[in-house]
């Protein structure tokens, strides 16, 4: 699927590609290193094989720029999972493009609400700015997530 940025394409289901596995491993390690163990809810790559989760990749001329996943929690409710921009692509709008695609995919599958869980420290500031810019607002913990000082919960109507 073509993306708004010239030369960018979004693909679904590339979980077994080596470059995707490498970026997800980087994401998993970064989340584990930067989060308290009791507040780190990052999914390992093999957990993304869950049939309730759709993984999307964003590429430019075949080169992986980022990944994002959408998890169906209920017929009308989805969750943004495992968003990560490749380090070499930071600052290019990859996160915005992936989030827009996740929101469109959620709408197309009948979801009317999208939620996410993220951290609260400085390392998460760019993500929090992106989510707030896209209309996500604070909400109570959802699903099975416990509340913590480290964790932020956000949601928006689609």
Order of alpha helices (4+ residues) and beta strands (2+ residues): beta-alpha-beta-beta-beta-alpha-beta-alpha-beta-beta
